[in-house]
Amino acid sequence: MKAKEIREKSMPELKEQLAKLKEELFNLRFQHAINQLDNPMRIAAVKKDIARVQTVIRELELQDGANA
């Protein structure tokens, strides 16, 4: 997922996306713990996606605060 794609979404969509990514990360960690994970690099990719979404959410919050 690219930052450009993330910035095009609205705040509710971003929060929904964040929840899905966190759930996916939980499932990946669980699979890793029981040695059923096919691609361990997926964990790092999901963590980076979570960070990107959180960054964009924070940017939107700061914009709203500055405009108010």
Secondary structure, DSSP 4 states (H G I P E B T S, - for coil): --HHHHHTS-HHHHHHHHHHHHHHHHHHHHHHHTT--S-THHHHHHHHHHHHHHHHHHHHHHHHHHH-
